[in-house]
Amino acid sequence: MADDAGEGHVQQVRFVTRLPDELRVPRAPLAVPARLARYGLSEVVNSLLAAAGKGGGRTRPFDFLIEGELLRTTLEGALLAKGLSAERVVELEYVPAAAPPEQQSRRKQSDWVGAVAGLAASPGGDAAPLVVTGSYDSVVRLHDPASGDVLASCAGHSASVVAAAALGDAKGELVATAAKDATVRLWRAARAGGGKVELQAVAEIDAHADAAQCVAAGAGGRRLLTGGWDGAARLWDVASVIEGEADGGDGDEGEGEGDTKRRRTARGARAGAKGASRGDAVAHTSRAGALLTLEGHSQCVSGAAWLQGGSSAAVTASWDRSLRLWDIESGKETRAPLYATKAVHALDAQRCGSGGLVATGGVDPAVQLWDVRAAGSTAGAVRLAGHTAWVSCVAWADAHVGAGHLLASSSHDGSVKVWDVRASVPLHTLKAHEGKALCVTWTGGSAVASGGADGRLATYSHELGKAAANE
C-alpha cells in the first residue's frame, strides 16, 4: 500500500460488491488509512480475499464507488468533496477495474469513414460479431472487427454515408444507413456457410427533402427514426418499407416528383462504384410513407435515439441547440425542450437502468449528460471534459454485458475516449486517428470501433465487458 498510505487518521469502511461469492469479502467495518486511493484499497480487498481463501490466488485490480461515483482521489479527499463526516462508516462498493483497450486493426479505406455500427454475434455463438461502415465514397462495407478485413461491400447511395444503425431480425442482420443524398437504405448482412457473409440491398427510402443526417433503430428493429437537414425527424415502419407498399403515412411531402427522379438517376450512375459489389441496384425505392413527422426543430436534426423501457419514447437533437423528447405514438413532445450552449451534432440514450440518461456532443468539446427525467431547462446536465475539439459521436455500451455505464466518444481531435459515467474523467483515451475521428460504436458487447477522416476503421478489444458481466 506504499502508493498512498502514510501518516494520518484512519477511516472506517465497509466493502460491498455484487460480484460472485468467490470475490466477496466480510462486510464487517474495517479501519484503513484515509489517504488510501483506489490502488491501495484494491490491495486491501485482495489481502482480505487471500485471507479468506478466495480469489483463486489471483491479484485483481478493482475500482471503488462511493455513493454511486467512482473514487478518483484519496478516500479522505472524496469525503471532503462530498461533505461526508469522517465519523461515519463509509460503504465502498468494489467492481472490476477496466483493462486498457487493445488495438486490433487500423484498416485503410479509400475515403473518410463517416458511419460505423456493430452487428452482434448470433445467439448460438456460431457467427462472430461484424462491423459495418459507411464512407464518403458512398460505399457500405462489412468488416471482420479483429482484422478489419472487408468481407463484403455494396454501393448504392449517391453521396457520403454519414450514419448507420443495426437492426436484428430472424433472417440475419439488417442495417440502415443514412446519406447526404437524402435517402436511407436498408441492407442485409446475410451469414452464409463457412463463415462467409454477403451484403444484400433490401430497400431504399426517400427519407428527407435535404441530406439525411442520422438514423436510429428501435422497438426490436421494427421501427426507424431518421433526421435530416430539412429540420424534420421521421418515423418509419421497417416491414412496410421492405414490402414497399404505401401505408397512408406522410410520404414525400414537400418534394416534387422531379427531385425524386433526379436522385434515383444519380444513384443508378453510382451503382458501379470502385471496389463495391454489384447487386445494390436491385434494392427497390419503397413507396411506404413515414408513419409520422416530428416537427419542432428549426435546423438540422443531427441525432436521434430511442429511450430505454418502451417503444414509444424517443429523443432528437439538433443544430438549433435543442433536445426534444417525444411520444412516438402521438407525435407530441412530452416535456419542454432542453437546450445546450452550442449546436448538438451527436446523441445517444443509455441502454440500462431507468433509461433517463442521454449523452450529447457537438461544437462544444465536452460530452454532456442529460437526465431527461429531471425538471428544468438543463435537466441536470453534467459535462465530461477531455476532448479538445468538436465531439463528433457518442455511443453507449450495451447493457446486456453489464457495462451500461460505459460511454464512448469520438472527436475531431483524433481521439476516442471511453468513459465510465460514474466518474468525471475518462477511463481511457485512444489516439485512434490522424485527423478527425468521425464516428464510434461498440461491437461484440465490449469492443470499440471508430472511423475517421484518415479513411481508417480502428478496432479495439476491451475486456471490461467480460469482467463486468459478473457484477
N, C-alpha and C positions, 0 to 999 in steps of 0.2 A: 504493500500500500504506500510505498515511498513516493508515488507520484503526487499525492495530495495530502497525505497525513502530516500532521505537525502539531505543535503545542496549541492548546486552546481547549474550549469546552467540548463536551460530548453531547450528542443528541440521541434521544430515544426514538427508535424507528421500528416499524413492523413491516416485514417483507411479505407481500402477497403476489399472487400470479394466477393466471388462467391456464398455465401450461399443465401438461400431464403430471400425475403424482410423482413420477421419477425425477421431476425437476422442481419439486416444491420443497421449501424449507419450513422449519417450525414458525408458527405465527406469533410466538411469544415476543414481546418487546425486547429490543437489543440496543445497547448503548454503543454508538460508533462516533468517531471523531467528526465534528461538524464541518471540518474542512475537506471531507471526502467529496469527490465528484464521481462521475459515473464509472471511471476506471477502478477507483478504489472500492466503490460499492460493489462492482462486479466481482472483485477479488473476495469480498466478504461473502457474497452469495455462493461462489464456487467453494469457498472453505467450508461453509455450512453444509453444502451438498456432499462434499467429501466426508465430512464428519458423520453424516447420516448414512453413508454407504450408497449414495445416489449419484446420478450423473454419469455412470459408466466409466469413471476415471478420466473423463474429458474436462478440459477447462473451456468454458464457453463465455463469449462476450455478451453482456446484457446491457440494455438501456433501461432507464427508470422513469416512471411517470409520477409526478406529484400533483394531485388534484387535476388529473387529466392532461397535464402538459409534460413534455419530455424535459428531463433535467439537463440543462446545458451550462450550468455554473456549479459552484460548490453547493452542498446541502445548506450551508449557512446562508449563502447568497440567495438561494431560492426562497428560503423562509423570509428573509428581509424584503425581497421583491414582492412577495405575496402578502406581506403584513401578517404573517402567521407567528404565533407565540412559540418560542423555543421550549416552553414548559410542557407542551403537548407531546403525545406520541404521534409521530408523523408516519402515515401509511405510504409506503413506496411500492408501487406495482412494477415488477420487472418483466421485460419482454426480450426476445432475441434481438440482438443488435444487428444492424444492417451490414452485410458484407459489401464492399465496393463492387459496382457492376464491372464485368469483364467484357472487353470488346470482342465481338465475334467476327464482324466483317465491316468493310467500308467499300461497297461495290459502286463503281463509277457508272453513271448513265450518260446519255448524250445531251441532257438538258437539265434544268432545275427540277428538283423533286418537290412538287408543291403539295402533295397529299400522301398520307400513309395511313393504313388501317391494319389491324391484326385479325386474322382468322383463327379461331380456336381449333385445338386438336379435336378429333372425333371422340364421342363419348366412350367408345370402346378402346381408345388408345391406338387403333391400327392406322391412323392418319395423323401426321405431325402438324403442328401449327404452321401457318403460312403468313406472309406479309404481302399486302397489295400496295402498290404505289401508283400515283398518277403524276405525270410530268408535264412540263411546259412544252414538250414536243407533241402533246395531245395523246400519248400512248399510255395505256394502263397495263401494268405488269404484275405478275405473281412471282414471289421470291421464296427461296429457302432461307429462313432467318439465320441459320447457323453459318452458311457460306455466302449468303447474299446473291447466289446464282439465280438468274432469271429462268423460271420454269415454264412460263407461258406469257404471251403478250398479245394485245389487240389494240388497234387504232379504232377510232370511231368519232370521238369529239373532233371538232374543227378548230379548237383553241385550247389554251392552257387548262390543265386539270388542277383544281385548287382545293378540293375536298373529297373525302372518301369515308364511307361507313359500311360496316359489315352487318349482314342480316343472316341469321341462321334459319334453315328450313330443312325439311326431311330429304330433299333430293341432293343436297350438297350445301355449299355456302354461296349465298347471294351477296353481292357487293354493289353499293350505289356510289357513283362518282358524280361530282358537280364540276362544271367548267365555265370558262368565260364565254363560251358560245351560247350561253343562256339555257343549256339543257342539263338534265340529269339522266344518266344512263344506268341501267341495271345489267349486271354481269353475273354469270355463274362460274364459280371455281369448281369444276367437276373433277372429283378424285377418281381416277381410273386405277386399274390393277397395276401392280409393280411399282407403286409409289408415283406414277405419272399423274400429272394434273393438266387439265385443259381449261382455258378461259373462253367461255362462250357468251356472246352477246345475247341479251334477253329482250330488252325493251328500252325505249328512249322516251323521255318526257320533254316537251317544250315547256319548261317549268316557269320561266320568267321572261319579262319583256326586256330585261337587260342581263348582264352577266350574272350567272349563279355563283354564290359565294360559299354556301355551307349546306350540309345535309346531315340529318340525324335519324337514326332508326329507333323505333320504339314499339311497345306493345308486342313483344315477341317477334319482331321483324315484320309485323303485319302492316305497319304504317311508316311513312316517311314524312319528315318535316324539313322543308327546304327554305333557304333565304337567298335574296339576291340584291343586286344594285338597283332594282326598281323600288326598293323600300318595302317589299312585301315578304311575308312568310306564308308558305302554303303547305297544306296537309294533303297527303296522297295515300290512297289505299293500294298496297302493293299488289294484291291479287287482281284488282281491276286494271292496274297499269299493265300487268303481264298479259291479261286477257285482251287488253286493248279496246275494251268496249266503253263507250261513254256511259256515265252513271248519274248524269244530272248535276255534276259539280260545276265549279266556276268556269272551267275551260280556259282557253287562251284569251282571257279578257284583256282588252287594251292592245291587242296585237293583230295586225292585218294578215290576211292570207298570204300576201306577197312576202312579208317578213319571214313567215314560217317557211315558205318555199325556198327563199334565198338561203336560209340556214341549212335546209336539207341538202340543197345542191352543193354547198360548201363542204358539208360533211362527206358527201359521196366523193368529192375530189380528194379528200384526205384519207380515204379508206385504205390506200396502199402505202401508208407512212413507213419509212425505212425501219426495218428491224421488227415490224409487227406482223402477226399472222393475219391472213385474210379471214373472212368469215364474220368480221364485225358488221359488215354491211347487211347481214341478214336480220339484224335487230329491227323490229317494226317501230315506227313512231306511234306511241299509244294515243288513242283518241279519248282515253279516260281523263275527265277533268278533275281538278283539285276538289277535294271534299269541302274545303273552305279556305278562305284567305284571311289571314290575321292582319288587321290594319291598325296602325298606331305609330310605327316608326316613320321618321321623316327622311332618313338616309339609308344607306346600305345595311341590310340585315346580315351581319357578319358572323353570327354564331347562333346555334340552336341546340337544345338538349331536352331530353325527357326527364322529369323528376322521378325519383325512386318512389315506389309504393303505389303505383297506379298507372293506367294508360291514358289518363285524361288530363294530366298536368304537364305543362311544358314551359320552358323559359327561352326567350330570344334576347339577343344583344345586337347593338347597332353602333354605327359611326356617329349617331346622334347622341351618344354617351349613355343611352338608357338601357336598362334591363327591364323586360316586361314579362310578367307571369300570366299564363293563360289557362283557362279551362277549355280544353280542346273540343269537348262536346258542344259547347255553346259558342265558342269563338270569342268569349268575353274575357277581359282582364280580371284577375282575381284580387288585385291589390294595386295601390298607386305605384307608378314606375320607380325604379331605383336609378340613381344617377352616379356614374363615375366622373372623375375630374377631367378625363380626356376620352377620345374616341376608343371604343372597345372593338377589338379585332378577333378575339378568341374567347370561347366559352365552353365549359363542360360542367355537368352536375355529378355529385358524388353518388356512388352506387351502393352505399351501405347505410346502416343506421336509419334515421328518420328521413334521409334524403333531402334535407333542407339546406345543404351546403353547396354553393355554386362557386366555381373559380372562373376568373376572367383575366385576360391580358390584352395589351394593346399598346398605344403610343407611350403611355406611362410604363417605364421599365420594371415596375413592381407587379407581381402577381397579386390579385386581390381576391379575398374570400368573402362571400356574402352569405349570411344566414337569412334565407328568404322567408323564414317563418317569423322573423323579428319585425316589430313595428318600427316605423320611422323611415326616413328617406335613405339612410345609409345602411340599414339592415345589419348593423354590427360589422361593417366592412373591416377586414384585417389585411394589412399589407405585408407581403412576403418580399422583402428587398434582397436583391442579389444580382440580378441581371443589370447590365449597363446600357442596354438598348431595347428597342421595341420587343415586346413579348408577342411572338407570332402564333403560339399554340399552347394549349393546356390540355392535359388528359389525366383523368383519374384512373387508378388501377382498379381491376375488378374485385368486387367484394368476396367472390367465391373462393379466392385464395387466402382470405383472411388479411388482406392488405388494403382494405378500402380506405385507409387513412393516407395512402401514398398518392402523390400527385407528381406528374412530370410536366416540365415546361420547356419550351424552346424559344430562342431569342435571336434577333439579328446580330447579337454579339458573338454568334457562332457556337454558343454553349447550349447544352441540355442540362437541366437541373432536376434532381429527384428530391422531393420534399416529403417529410412526414409533417402533416399539418398540425400536429400537436407541438411543434416547435417552430420558431420564427426564423431559423437558419436552415439552409439546405443540407440534406444528408450527404449528397454527392453532387459534384459539378463535373460534367463530361465535356471536354473540348472536342465536340463531335464534328464540326465543320469548319472549313476555311471559307470565311464569309458568312452569309446569313444562314442560320438554321430556320427552316420554314415550317416544319411540322413534326409532331411527335405522337407516338401511341405506345400502348402496352400490347404485347403479344405473348401467347402461351402462358398467360397469367401473370408472370413476373418479369418477363424480358421487355426491354425497351428498344424501339426502333425510331429513327428520325431521318428526315430528308432535308436537303439544303440547296442553296444556290451554287454550291460546288458540284452539283449533279450527283452527289453520293447518297446512297442508302447506308446509314450506320446502324448496326445492331449490337446490342449488349445483353449478356445474360445477367440475371440478378437473382441471387439466391435467397433474398429475404422472403419471397413468396412462399418458399418451401418451409422455412422456419416458422413463419407467421401463421401458417395453416394449422399449427398445433395450438394456437392461442385459444 
